[in-house]
Every structure is written in structure tokens, then in C-alpha cells.
Amino acid sequence: EKRWHWDHEVHEAEREVFTEQRCPGCEAVTKKYVEGELILRNKIITLVPKQIEALMRNLEEDTRHDNPLNRIVQIRKFKHQWQVSTASVFLARRIGEVLESTYHSKVTYTFLRGEKFVRIVWE
């Protein structure tokens, strides 16, 4: 089982032995690697945009310690819709599920056959 964690007790001498690497989540954000796309078309985004963004950021923070790819790559905000890109299918699905249950609204999930990608539309 792969698991990333922050080890604050590594001594400086031991740290020099390892080469520096970026975590997979940071690499995905930098290279804009996307496995999930959410299209938010619900009118609620115009009524409480800060609450919606905070909900997504909190989910990202809660899940990224289990898998560093649970990251939001980009949020593009337009007048009547947002486009949210995630580095993992899991985070995209989780955001869709929470939006659906919290706001009692309709969410559509489309998984691309043969690809590790999901498109979610919240209306």
C-alpha cells in the first residue's frame, strides 16, 4: 500500500541521502494533469460562491493526506458556470456527491470508457 506522509523527525544528515522530489499532487497541479472535471451550472454558485469554493477546498484538504493526487488543479469561473479540474477521479466524485447531498440537487456522472477520467455536471 502506497502512503505519503510528512516525517518531521528525519535528521538533517539522513535527509541529505535522499534526492529531492515533488509529491505527485504538486506535479499534477504544475503540469495540469486532470482525471476529473466538474461543470457547476447550478444557480447556487451565484448565490453563495464563497461557500461552494470553501466546500471544495475543505474536501481537497481532507482527502489529500490519503492520496496526494486528491488535488484541485484549477477552478475557472464564468458568469453562469464554473469548471473545476481535479487530479483524481476520487476527488471529483467526492465533490459531486457532497454537492448533491448538501444542496439536494442533480449531479450527472460520465466515466469515459477505457480512460481514467470522469466528467461531472451539477445542475
Backbone as a ProteinNet text record, in pm:
[ID]
protein_1_A
[PRIMARY]
EKRWHWDHEVHEAEREVFTEQRCPGCEAVTKKYVEGELILRNKIITLVPKQIEALMRNLEEDTRHDNPLNRIVQIRKFKHQWQVSTASVFLARRIGEVLESTYHSKVTYTFLRGEKFVRIVWE
[TERTIARY]
85.4	0	89.7	63.9	139.1	75.1	158.5	106.2	212.8	172	261.7	236.1	341.9	325.9	443.1	424.3	528	601.6	732.1	810.6	897.5	852.6	922.4	1044.7	1059.4	1167.3	1289.1	1292.9	1409.5	1524.6	1639.9	1754.8	1816.2	1878	1938.7	2037.6	2117.5	2217.4	2150.3	2041.5	1968.9	1899.6	1856	1783.7	1872.4	2001.9	2093.5	2109.8	2079.5	2093.7	1990.2	1875.8	1766.5	1771.3	1729.2	1717.2	1581.4	1576.4	1451.2	1356.2	1232.7	1129.3	1003	928.1	798.7	696.2	598.9	493.3	409.9	345.8	266.5	155.1	97.1	-9.3	42.2	156.5	216.2	254.6	306.9	344.4	220.6	112.2	-11.9	-65.3	-61.1	-110.2	-22.5	109.8	202.9	184.9	170.6	158.7	14.3	-78.6	-221.7	-272.5	-232.4	-277.2	-416.5	-515.4	-654.7	-717.5	-781.2	-859.5	-1007.7	-1040.3	-1180	-1212.8	-1332.3	-1378.3	-1520.6	-1542.4	-1676.3	-1724.3	-1845.2	-1909.9	-2022	-2007.5	-2106.8	-2197.2	-2320.5	-2417.2	-2533.3	-2531.3	-2640.5	-2640.2	-2758.4	-2767.9	-2712	-2691.9	-2638.9	-2498.7	-2422.5	-2287	-2289.2	-2399	-2408.7	-2458.5	-2527.1	-2582	-2480.9	-2406.4	-2309.6	-2175.8	-2110.9	-1987.5	-1875.6	-1862	-1754.6	-1778.1	-1902.7	-1936.3	-1907.2	-1939.6	-1914.3	-1763.8	-1688.1	-1543.5	-1481.4	-1526.5	-1475.2	-1506.1	-1625	-1663	-1565.7	-1535.6	-1444.6	-1303	-1255.5	-1120	-1108.5	-1213.7	-1212.4	-1206.6	-1282.2	-1277.6	-1138.2	-1078.3	-942.2	-846.2	-855	-766.8	-788.3	-913.8	-945	-895.3	-894.2	-862.2	-718.6	-648.6	-515.8	-410.8	-437.1	-341.7	-347.9	-459.9	-471.5	-409.3	-422.1	-366.7	-327.7	-200.6	-157.7	-217	-274.4	-338.9	-478.2	-529.3	-659.9	-640.9	-621.4	-594.4	-682.7	-719.7	-788.5	-679.9	-683.6	-583.7	-616.6	-745.3	-784.6	-934.9	-971.1	-1112.1	-1126.8	-1205.2	-1231.7	-1375.5	-1391	-1523.2	-1572.6	-1690.5	-1757.3	-1885.2	-1956.3	-2073.8	-2178.3	-2210.3	-2317.1	-2271.1	-2140.6	-2092.2	-1945.1	-1904.6	-1765.1	-1717.3	-1589.1	-1525.6	-1412.8	-1425.2	-1328.3	-1256.3	-1123.4	-1042	-973.1	-976.7	-911.1	-808.9	-710.6	-605.5	-643.8	-759.1	-802	-951.8	-988.4	-1129.1	-1200.1	-1132.7	-1194.2	-1238.4	-1151	-1186.3	-1302	-1300.8	-1411.7	-1543.6	-1542.4	-1663.8	-1708	-1612.5	-1645.1	-1709	-1655	-1713.8	-1855.3	-1874.7	-2008.1	-2107.1	-2064.2	-2152.9	-2192.1	-2096	-2124.2	-2213.4	-2189.5	-2277.8	-2420.1	-2432.9	-2564.9	-2639	-2570.7	-2638.6	-2661.1	-2568	-2579.8	-2689.7	-2695.6	-2790	-2909.7	-2924.3	-3039.3	-3063.8	-2961.7	-2967.8	-2923.6	-2927.4	-2898.2	-2752.6	-2686.7	-2549.8	-2543.7	-2477.9	-2462.7	-2315.6	-2287.8	-2150.7	-2131.7	-2026	-1993.5	-1848.6	-1830.9	-1697.2	-1660.6	-1543.2	-1500.5	-1448.4	-1502.4	-1465.8	-1318.1	-1248.2	-1107.4	-1013.8	-1068.4	-986.8	-1009.9	-911.8	-927.7	-967.6	-1095	-1144.6	-1294.7	-1340.4	-1483.3	-1522.8	-1637.1	-1694.4	-1823.2	-1834.2	-1948.2	-2015.1	-2146.3	-2221.9	-2320	-2314.4	-2403.4	-2500.4	-2628.7	-2731.5	-2837.1
-117.8	0	123.6	212.3	337.4	438.9	509.6	612.1	719.3	842.6	956.1	1015.9	1062.9	1131.3	1227.2	1320.5	1417.1	1362.8	1343.3	1291.7	1403.8	1463.7	1577.3	1535.5	1406.9	1361.6	1311	1333.5	1292.9	1387.6	1331.5	1414.4	1474.2	1588.4	1656.2	1566.4	1491.1	1403.6	1297.3	1242.3	1141.4	1203.2	1326.6	1393.4	1414.7	1434.7	1458.2	1335.4	1217.4	1094.1	1086.5	1145.1	1134.3	1248.8	1219.8	1326.3	1392.5	1517.8	1592.4	1560.9	1530.2	1501.9	1578.4	1614.3	1676.8	1567.3	1595.7	1496	1486.4	1372.7	1354.8	1458.9	1503.2	1603.5	1737.8	1780.2	1906.9	1899	1784.5	1763.4	1769.1	1708.9	1709.6	1851	1930.9	2068.3	2150.2	2134.5	2209.4	2175	2044.7	2000.1	1996.5	2036.6	2038.8	1901.3	1798.2	1661.4	1646.2	1611.6	1611.3	1473.4	1420.7	1297.3	1323.2	1441.4	1472.1	1614.8	1631.6	1764.8	1781.7	1889.9	1921	2046.6	2040	2156.8	2194.6	2310.2	2354.8	2457.3	2416.4	2504.4	2542.6	2497.3	2524.6	2671.7	2732.5	2875.3	2908.2	2806.4	2828.4	2890.2	2863.3	2920.1	3072.4	3128.4	3274.8	3330.2	3247.7	3293.3	3283.8	3172.9	3153	3100.5	3177.4	3127.8	3096.8	3177	3153.2	3023.1	2993.7	2870.6	2748	2755.8	2643.7	2619.9	2727.2	2711	2659.2	2706.5	2658	2509.8	2467.2	2326.4	2241.1	2283.8	2207.7	2206.5	2320.3	2329.1	2245	2241.9	2159.8	2010.7	1970	1830.3	1795.9	1886.7	1865.4	1845.6	1933	1926.1	1796.9	1755.4	1634.3	1507	1504.4	1380.6	1372.7	1483.7	1478.1	1412.5	1396.3	1327.3	1176.3	1126.3	985.1	956	1050.9	1036.1	1175.1	1199.2	1333.4	1379.8	1289.1	1329.2	1387.2	1381.7	1442.5	1593.4	1655.9	1799.2	1864.5	1987.6	2068.3	2132.3	2107.8	2160.3	2305	2329.6	2462.5	2482.6	2606.4	2646	2763.9	2744.6	2852.8	2898.5	3025.7	3080	3167.1	3131.3	3209.4	3266.6	3344.7	3412.8	3316.1	3211.6	3120.3	2977.2	2953.5	2819	2823.7	2721.1	2703.2	2573	2569.8	2447.1	2415.3	2303.2	2263.1	2138.1	2144.4	2030.3	1970.7	1837.3	1769.1	1669.6	1639.3	1545.9	1400.4	1377.8	1239.7	1225.4	1107.1	1073.6	1076.8	1026.2	1017.7	1154.5	1254.6	1387.1	1447	1431.5	1483.6	1418.7	1285.8	1214.9	1259.7	1276.2	1316.3	1454.9	1547.6	1681.8	1673.7	1595.6	1579	1521.4	1419.2	1356.6	1455	1533.7	1627.5	1741.3	1791.4	1895.5	1843.6	1721.1	1660.5	1644.1	1592.6	1569	1697.9	1790.5	1914.5	2004.7	2015.8	2108.9	2039.9	1908.6	1832.2	1864.6	1842	1878.1	1760.4	1780.4	1674.2	1681.5	1565.7	1553.7	1437.1	1458.4	1355.3	1316.4	1186.9	1135.8	1065.4	1100.3	1034.5	987	854.9	796.7	760.4	800.3	769.3	626	547.5	406.3	393.5	310.5	286.6	396.2	499	609.9	627.1	681.4	714.3	861.4	888.3	1025.5	1025.6	1125.6	1141.2	1286.4	1304.6	1437.3	1441.7	1540.9	1552.5	1685.7	1683.2	1806.4	1822.5	1938.6	1972	2078.8	2040.7	2134.4	2157.7
0	0	0	-93.9	-101	-8.5	64	153.1	168.9	150.9	168.9	305.2	367	494.3	514.1	602.2	636.3	757.5	746.9	857.8	912.9	1020.6	1078.9	1160	1185.6	1271.4	1195	1064.2	985.6	1018.4	1053.1	1087.8	960.9	972.4	857.6	785.7	859.4	797.3	711.1	758	681.7	561.8	574	467.1	344.7	364.8	253.7	165.4	218.2	142.7	30.8	50	-45.4	-146.2	-266.8	-365.5	-347.9	-375.8	-358.7	-472.7	-437.5	-537.1	-499.9	-600.2	-575	-553.3	-469.7	-448.6	-576.2	-599.9	-721.2	-735.8	-624.7	-630.8	-680.4	-628.3	-673.1	-820.2	-861.3	-1001.4	-1091.7	-1048.1	-1126.2	-1141.8	-1035.7	-1041.9	-1136.3	-1125.5	-1209.5	-1357	-1386.6	-1526	-1575.4	-1490	-1523.6	-1569	-1493.9	-1518	-1458.5	-1541.3	-1497.7	-1518	-1411.6	-1419.5	-1396.6	-1344.7	-1317	-1356.4	-1411.3	-1448.7	-1396.6	-1323.2	-1274	-1344.6	-1396.9	-1454.6	-1357.6	-1294.2	-1196.5	-1261.5	-1289.5	-1357	-1265.9	-1145.1	-1052.9	-1015	-1005.6	-973.3	-834.9	-753	-618.3	-623.2	-730	-736.6	-744.6	-793.5	-796.8	-664.1	-586.3	-458.1	-343.8	-338.6	-229.7	-286	-370.6	-434	-335	-231.3	-134.1	-58.7	-28.4	42.3	-44.2	-173.3	-264.6	-278.2	-296.7	-310.5	-181.1	-66.8	61.5	79.7	40.3	49.1	-32.2	-155.2	-240.7	-183.6	-136.2	-79.3	48.4	128.7	250.4	216.3	113.7	70.1	18.5	-56	-104.8	13.1	109.8	226.5	305.5	321.4	397.9	329.4	196.2	125	74.6	64.3	3.2	91.3	219.8	305.8	284.5	234.4	199.6	64	-28.1	-163.4	-212.6	-238.1	-278.6	-411.2	-489.6	-615	-594.2	-473.6	-444.8	-433.1	-548	-553.4	-659.1	-632	-732.9	-817.7	-947.1	-1039.3	-1076	-1102.5	-1148.4	-1128.5	-1096.9	-1093.8	-1189.2	-1292.5	-1387.9	-1365.9	-1335.7	-1303.9	-1418.6	-1467.9	-1571.5	-1511.2	-1587.1	-1533.2	-1476.7	-1551.4	-1508.1	-1483.9	-1488.2	-1457.7	-1417.1	-1343.7	-1306.9	-1368.8	-1402.4	-1449.7	-1352.1	-1283.8	-1181.7	-1231	-1234.7	-1276.6	-1154.5	-1144.7	-1032.6	-1086.2	-1004.4	-1043.9	-1017.1	-953.3	-929.3	-954	-999.1	-1018.1	-882.7	-779.3	-647.3	-595.6	-603.5	-551.4	-630.3	-761.9	-843.6	-801.5	-787.1	-743.6	-605.7	-516.4	-378.4	-376.2	-452.5	-459.4	-515.4	-621.1	-678.8	-578.9	-505.9	-406.2	-296.2	-248.6	-140.2	-189.1	-309.4	-363.9	-378.7	-428	-447.8	-315.5	-214.2	-86.7	-7.5	-14.2	63	7.7	-123.7	-186.1	-251	-228.2	-279.6	-426.8	-506.1	-646.9	-733.7	-864.1	-959.6	-1004.9	-999.2	-1047.7	-1145.4	-1259.5	-1361.6	-1371.5	-1370.2	-1377.7	-1511	-1583.5	-1709	-1701.7	-1701	-1699.9	-1843.5	-1888.4	-2024.2	-2028.8	-2120	-2131.7	-2167.7	-2092.2	-2118.8	-2069.9	-2010.3	-1960.9	-1810.9	-1744.2	-1603.1	-1596.9	-1626.7	-1633.3	-1607	-1532.9	-1507.6	-1532.8	-1595.1	-1612.8	-1531.8	-1445.4	-1355.9	-1381.4	-1397.3	-1420.2	-1305.7	-1240.3	-1129.3	-1177.5	-1182.7	-1232.9	-1129.5
[MASK]
+++++++++++++++++++++++++++++++++++++++++++++++++++++++++++++++++++++++++++++++++++++++++++++++++++++++++++++++++++++++++++

